[in-house]
Amino acid sequence: MNKVLWIAWREFKHTALTKAFILAAIFIPIMIVGMIFLLGPLLKPRIAPLKGTLVVAASDPEITLGVIREMDPDRIRERQELSRERREKAFGAEAESKMMNPGAAMAEVLRLPSIHVKVEAADADADLEVLKDQVRAGELLAVAVVRDDALVSEQTPATNGYDLFVASDSAPNHTTLFEDALADAIVGVRVGRVGLNIENTRSLLRRPEANTRRVSEDGGEASENVAAKMIIPMAFMTLLWIATFTSGNYLLTSTIEEKSNKVMEVLLSAVSPLQLMTGKLLGQAGVSFILLAMYGGLGIAALIASAMMDLVPMIHLVYLLIFFIMGFFMVAALMAGVGSAVSELREAQSLITPVMMLLMIPLILWLPITENPNGALATVTSYIPPLIPFVMMLRVTAASEPVPLWQILSSIVVGYIWMFIMIWMCAKIFRVGVLMYGKPPTPLELLRWIRYR
């Protein structure tokens, strides 16, 4: 055991106590935290005052009058307020107030008296090319040409619309304002032609907002946050990926490097292959746990800062630790086995690629599994190694419906059984491969190594 612990410390020291690892595991999370607090000021756009003339060429003068109404600063503020309400509905009012996004910053700017747009109707004999030249020269902000069929509501939006010409240096936010004003003006004229009032119609069509509340077991209530609850399962699985595959990659490269530099032979003169592999696994487990703690702590800090910690029950953190141990030793055993069987990193790619393609399945199926955690797809993949820890992490953190407890417990039992089987199989490969040089083995040869006594 002393030899195993010495190898584990050596592996941990040469991986975790390096400048590159300290930068990746400590300083990068600190930088991310700093960026979170600086995100609002950094993303706040500096929109130049919008001042100039917008020319509208339309057969119906009501469209031009509608654009004049829609370009009024009060009407623009109303549209921005509706946009802010949609964001709060999607991401939560607390997050909206704590982290200013570009849309919120734009709304703040638009509350200032910085919009002075004069809307003019184009003359009947006006030349469109001349108007475009005035846009290029900066004499006009934009020119809108409303097609004759724009007011025919029976046709599809792809055929009835308008052409908008803006300067090449027009700000995207300014262009969006023109597009929204023209679209709303055309809709207003359509509604007016059937004898309805556009303001009353907007009020009638405004969807009622649901005040969905989550009721916790302790009797408390919190606002529902659908977007965050969809992202959290992916965040848990990504955290598992970062922790397991980063240290697993270290294990693969260090094993290949020690073998190619003949350091492996020196180590094997003092310890057995099993002791060497066990020590390397334990050392990299410590590295992986540091990564899990650093990035997991960063995520928890972000949730606390956004007042959304109630989205992550304590049992989910327990599951994270259980499936982290399972996932790390599955991946690390594979990496150690492959690393011992080859002498160059290039040779390892052909052996590890099929496994990596298999492990990509949880990333590809993230959304279907999260939306239906008890479906046939999610249930079946929960018992396929080495997918078990990643798929189960998605399932247990999904908010759509709870996973039956018997499935969680059975997947843990099956997963740990497969973990020990994979460690045993890779130990067999490690024992033979560490002293094998020359042509890299084929998958069939690796199976023969496993059967050696």
C-alpha positions in Angstrom: 0.0 0.0 0.0 2.9 2.4 0.7 4.1 1.9 -2.9 0.7 2.5 -4.3 0.3 5.7 -2.3 3.8 6.8 -3.3 2.9 6.3 -7.0 -0.4 8.1 -6.4 1.3 11.1 -4.9 3.9 11.2 -7.8 1.1 11.1 -10.3 -0.9 13.8 -8.5 2.1 16.0 -8.0 3.3 15.9 -11.7 -0.3 16.7 -12.8 -1.9 19.0 -10.3 1.2 20.9 -9.0 2.1 22.4 -12.4 1.6 25.9 -13.7 -0.6 24.8 -16.5 -3.0 22.9 -14.3 -3.1 25.6 -11.6 -4.0 28.1 -14.3 -6.7 25.9 -15.7 -8.2 24.7 -12.4 -7.9 27.8 -10.3 -7.3 31.0 -12.2 -9.7 30.3 -15.0 -12.7 29.8 -12.6 -11.7 33.0 -10.8 -11.6 34.8 -14.2 -15.0 33.4 -15.0 -16.5 34.7 -11.7 -15.0 38.1 -12.5 -16.5 38.0 -16.0 -19.9 37.2 -14.5 -19.9 40.4 -12.4 -18.4 42.5 -15.3 -20.7 41.0 -17.9 -23.3 43.7 -17.7 -21.0 46.7 -18.2 -19.0 44.8 -20.8 -22.1 43.9 -22.9 -23.8 47.3 -22.5 -24.0 48.7 -26.0 -23.0 52.2 -26.8 -25.7 53.1 -29.3 -25.2 56.3 -31.1 -28.2 58.7 -31.2 -30.6 57.8 -34.0 -31.3 60.9 -35.9 -32.2 61.4 -39.6 -34.9 60.6 -42.1 -36.6 57.4 -43.1 -38.3 57.4 -46.5 -41.3 55.1 -47.0 -42.5 54.3 -50.5 -46.0 52.8 -50.3 -49.1 52.9 -52.4 -51.3 53.4 -49.3 -50.5 56.6 -47.3 -51.9 54.9 -44.2 -48.7 52.8 -44.1 -46.5 55.9 -43.8 -48.7 57.3 -41.1 -48.5 53.9 -39.3 -44.7 54.0 -39.5 -44.7 57.5 -38.0 -46.7 56.2 -35.1 -44.5 53.2 -34.6 -41.3 55.2 -34.7 -42.5 57.4 -31.8 -40.2 56.9 -28.8 -43.2 56.0 -26.5 -44.2 53.2 -28.9 -40.6 52.0 -29.1 -40.3 51.9 -25.3 -43.6 49.9 -25.2 -42.1 47.3 -27.6 -38.9 47.1 -25.5 -40.9 46.7 -22.3 -42.7 43.7 -23.9 -39.4 42.2 -24.9 -38.1 42.7 -21.3 -41.2 40.9 -19.9 -40.5 37.9 -22.3 -36.9 37.7 -21.0 -38.0 37.8 -17.4 -40.5 35.0 -18.2 -37.8 32.9 -19.7 -34.9 33.5 -17.4 -36.4 34.9 -14.2 -36.7 38.4 -12.9 -33.9 37.8 -10.4 -31.4 36.8 -13.1 -32.5 39.6 -15.3 -31.8 42.2 -12.6 -28.5 40.6 -11.6 -27.0 40.2 -15.0 -27.7 42.8 -17.6 -27.9 41.3 -21.1 -27.6 43.2 -24.4 -31.4 43.4 -24.8 -31.8 44.9 -21.3 -29.0 47.4 -21.9 -30.6 48.4 -25.2 -33.9 49.0 -23.5 -32.2 51.3 -21.0 -30.5 53.3 -23.7 -33.8 53.6 -25.6 -35.4 55.3 -22.6 -33.2 58.3 -23.3 -34.3 61.0 -25.7 -31.9 59.7 -28.4 -34.4 58.8 -31.2 -35.3 61.5 -33.6 -36.4 59.9 -36.8 -38.4 61.9 -39.4 -40.6 59.6 -41.5 -41.4 60.9 -45.0 -43.4 59.5 -47.8 -41.6 59.1 -51.1 -42.9 61.1 -54.1 -44.8 59.2 -56.7 -42.2 59.9 -59.3 -39.2 59.3 -57.0 -36.4 57.2 -58.5 -35.5 54.3 -56.2 -31.8 54.4 -57.3 -31.6 58.1 -56.4 -33.0 57.3 -52.9 -30.4 54.4 -52.5 -27.6 56.8 -53.4 -28.9 59.2 -50.7 -28.7 56.3 -48.2 -25.1 55.5 -49.3 -24.2 59.2 -48.9 -25.7 59.4 -45.4 -28.4 61.8 -46.4 -31.1 59.3 -45.4 -31.2 56.7 -42.7 -33.1 54.1 -44.7 -35.5 53.6 -47.6 -38.4 51.2 -47.3 -40.3 50.1 -50.4 -43.6 48.4 -49.4 -44.8 46.0 -52.1 -48.4 46.3 -53.4 -49.4 42.9 -52.0 -48.2 43.7 -48.5 -51.8 44.4 -47.3 -53.2 41.2 -48.7 -53.4 39.1 -45.6 -54.4 35.9 -47.4 -51.0 35.5 -48.9 -48.0 34.1 -47.1 -45.5 36.3 -45.4 -42.8 35.1 -47.8 -44.5 36.9 -50.7 -46.1 40.0 -49.1 -43.6 42.3 -47.4 -41.3 45.2 -48.1 -37.8 45.9 -49.1 -35.6 47.9 -46.7 -32.4 49.6 -47.8 -30.0 50.8 -45.1 -26.4 52.0 -45.2 -23.6 49.5 -44.8 -22.6 51.0 -41.4 -26.1 51.0 -40.0 -26.2 49.6 -36.5 -28.1 46.3 -36.1 -30.2 47.8 -33.4 -31.2 50.6 -35.6 -32.1 48.3 -38.5 -34.2 46.2 -36.1 -36.2 49.3 -35.0 -37.0 50.1 -38.7 -38.0 46.5 -39.4 -40.3 46.3 -36.3 -41.9 49.7 -37.1 -42.6 48.8 -40.7 -44.0 45.4 -39.8 -46.3 46.7 -37.1 -47.4 49.5 -39.3 -48.4 47.1 -42.1 -50.2 44.9 -39.7 -52.0 47.9 -38.3 -53.3 48.9 -41.7 -54.5 45.4 -42.4 -56.4 45.3 -39.1 -57.9 48.7 -39.8 -59.2 47.6 -43.2 -61.4 45.0 -41.6 -62.9 47.5 -39.2 -60.9 46.8 -36.1 -58.8 49.1 -33.9 -55.2 48.0 -33.7 -54.7 49.0 -30.1 -57.8 47.1 -29.0 -56.8 44.1 -31.1 -53.3 44.1 -29.5 -54.8 44.1 -26.1 -57.1 41.2 -27.0 -54.3 39.1 -28.5 -51.9 39.7 -25.7 -51.4 36.3 -24.0 -52.1 36.1 -20.3 -48.9 35.5 -18.3 -48.8 32.5 -16.0 -47.4 33.0 -12.6 -46.0 29.5 -12.2 -44.6 28.7 -8.7 -42.6 25.8 -7.6 -43.8 24.4 -4.2 -40.9 22.8 -2.2 -41.2 20.1 0.4 -40.5 22.5 3.2 -43.6 24.6 2.3 -41.7 27.4 0.5 -42.5 28.8 -3.0 -40.3 30.1 -5.8 -40.8 31.3 -9.3 -40.6 28.8 -12.1 -37.6 29.1 -14.4 -38.0 26.8 -17.4 -34.9 27.8 -19.2 -32.6 27.2 -16.2 -34.2 23.9 -15.5 -33.5 22.7 -19.0 -29.9 23.9 -18.8 -29.1 22.4 -15.3 -29.1 18.7 -16.4 -26.6 19.6 -19.2 -24.5 21.6 -16.8 -24.3 18.6 -14.4 -23.3 16.3 -17.2 -20.8 18.8 -18.6 -19.2 19.1 -15.2 -18.9 15.3 -15.1 -17.3 15.4 -18.5 -14.7 18.0 -17.6 -13.7 16.3 -14.4 -13.4 12.8 -15.8 -12.0 13.4 -19.3 -9.5 16.0 -18.3 -7.7 13.8 -15.8 -8.3 10.7 -18.0 -6.5 12.5 -20.8 -3.6 13.3 -18.4 -3.5 9.6 -17.5 -3.4 8.5 -21.2 -0.6 10.9 -22.2 1.5 10.3 -19.0 1.3 6.5 -19.5 2.4 6.7 -23.1 5.2 9.2 -22.3 6.5 7.0 -19.4 6.4 3.9 -21.6 8.1 5.6 -24.6 10.8 7.1 -22.4 11.5 3.8 -20.7 10.6 5.3 -17.3 7.9 2.6 -17.0 10.6 -0.1 -16.9 12.4 1.7 -14.0 9.1 1.9 -12.1 8.3 -1.7 -12.7 11.6 -2.7 -11.1 10.2 -1.5 -7.8 6.5 -2.1 -8.0 4.1 -4.6 -9.8 2.0 -3.5 -12.8 -1.1 -3.7 -10.7 0.4 -1.4 -8.0 1.5 1.0 -10.7 -1.9 1.2 -12.4 -3.7 1.5 -9.0 -1.4 4.3 -7.9 -1.9 6.2 -11.2 -5.6 5.8 -11.0 -5.7 7.1 -7.4 -3.4 10.0 -8.2 -5.5 11.1 -11.1 -8.7 10.7 -9.0 -7.4 13.4 -6.8 -6.8 15.6 -9.8 -10.2 14.9 -11.1 -11.8 15.7 -7.7 -10.1 19.1 -7.6 -11.5 19.9 -11.1 -15.0 18.8 -9.9 -14.8 20.9 -6.8 -13.5 24.0 -8.5 -15.9 24.1 -11.4 -18.8 22.7 -9.4 -18.2 25.4 -6.7 -18.2 28.0 -9.5 -21.6 26.8 -10.7 -23.1 26.7 -7.2 -21.7 30.3 -6.5 -23.4 31.4 -9.7 -26.7 29.9 -8.6 -26.5 31.5 -5.2 -25.7 34.9 -6.7 -28.8 34.5 -9.0 -31.0 33.4 -6.1 -31.7 30.1 -8.0 -30.0 27.6 -5.6 -33.4 26.0 -5.0 -33.1 24.5 -8.5 -30.4 22.2 -7.3 -31.6 20.0 -4.4 -28.9 18.5 -2.1 -29.7 15.0 -3.3 -28.5 16.0 -6.8 -25.1 16.9 -5.4 -25.0 13.5 -3.7 -25.8 11.8 -7.0 -23.1 13.9 -8.7 -20.5 12.5 -6.3 -21.7 8.9 -6.7 -21.8 9.0 -10.5 -18.5 11.0 -10.6 -16.6 8.2 -8.9 -18.2 5.7 -11.2 -17.6 7.7 -14.3 -14.0 8.6 -13.5 -12.8 5.0 -12.8 -14.6 3.8 -15.9 -12.9 6.4 -18.2 -9.6 6.3 -16.4 -9.4 2.5 -16.6 -10.0 2.7 -20.3 -7.3 5.4 -20.7 -4.8 3.6 -18.7 -5.4 0.3 -20.6 -5.1 2.0 -24.0 -2.0 4.1 -22.9 -0.2 1.0 -21.8 -0.8 -0.9 -25.0 0.7 1.7 -27.4 3.9 3.7 -27.6 2.7 6.9 -29.3 -0.3 9.1 -28.9 -1.1 8.7 -32.6 -1.5 4.9 -32.1 -3.9 5.5 -29.2 -6.3 7.4 -31.2 -7.5 4.4 -33.3 -8.2 2.4 -30.1 -9.9 5.2 -28.1 -12.0 6.7 -30.9 -14.8 4.0 -30.8 -15.1 4.5 -27.1 -15.2 8.3 -27.5 -17.9 8.0 -30.1 -19.9 5.9 -27.7 -19.5 8.5 -25.0 -20.7 11.2 -27.3 -24.2 9.7 -27.2 -25.3 11.5 -23.9 -24.3 14.8 -25.5 -26.2 14.1 -28.7 -29.3 12.9 -26.8 -29.2 15.5 -24.1 -32.5 17.1 -25.0 -34.6 13.9 -25.6 -33.3 12.4 -22.4 -34.0 15.6 -20.4 -37.5 16.0 -21.8 -38.4 12.4 -21.3 -36.2 11.0 -18.5 -38.4 7.9 -18.1 -38.7 7.1 -21.8 -37.4 3.9 -23.4 -34.3 5.6 -24.8 -33.2 7.1 -21.5 -34.0 3.9 -19.5 -32.0 1.6 -21.9 -29.0 3.8 -22.1 -28.9 4.0 -18.3 -27.6 0.4 -18.2 -25.0 0.5 -21.0 -21.4 1.0 -19.8 -19.7 3.5 -19.9 -22.8 5.7 -20.6 -24.4 4.9 -17.2 -23.0 7.8 -15.1 -23.6 10.5 -17.8 -27.1 9.4 -18.8 -28.2 8.9 -15.2 -26.9 12.4 -14.3 -29.1 13.8 -17.0 -32.1 11.8 -15.8 -31.9 12.5 -12.1 -31.5 16.2 -12.6 -34.2 16.5 -15.2 -37.2 18.5 -14.0 -39.9 17.1 -16.2 -40.6 14.0 -14.1 -38.9 12.1 -11.3 -37.0 9.0 -12.0 -38.2 5.9 -10.0 -35.9 5.2 -7.1 -35.5 1.6 -8.0 -34.1 2.6 -11.4 -31.6 5.0 -9.7 -30.4 2.3 -7.2 -30.3 -0.4 -9.8 -28.2 1.7 -12.2 -25.8 2.6 -9.4 -25.4 -1.1 -8.6 -25.0 -2.1 -12.3 -22.7 0.8 -12.9 -20.3 0.0 -10.1 -20.3 -3.7 -11.1 -19.3 -2.7 -14.6 -16.7 -0.2 -13.1 -14.9 -3.0 -11.3 -15.2 -5.3 -14.4 -13.6 -2.6 -16.6 -10.8 -2.0 -14.0 -10.1 -5.7 -13.9 -10.1 -6.0 -17.7 -7.8 -2.9 -18.2 -5.5 -4.2 -15.4 -5.0 -7.3 -17.5 -4.2 -5.2 -20.5 -1.9 -2.9 -18.5 0.0 -5.9 -17.1 0.9 -7.1 -20.6 1.0 -3.8 -22.5 3.5 -1.9 -20.3 6.4 -4.0 -21.6 5.2 -4.5 -25.1 6.8 -2.4 -27.9 6.6 -2.3 -31.6 3.4 -2.7 -33.6 0.3 -1.5 -31.7 -2.2 -4.2 -30.8 -5.5 -4.7 -32.5 -8.8 -4.9 -30.5 -8.7 -8.7 -30.9 -5.2 -8.8 -29.5 -6.4 -6.8 -26.5 -9.1 -9.3 -25.9 -6.5 -12.1 -25.9 -4.5 -10.2 -23.4 -7.5 -10.1 -21.1 -7.7 -13.9 -21.2 -4.1 -14.3 -20.2 -3.6 -15.7 -16.7 
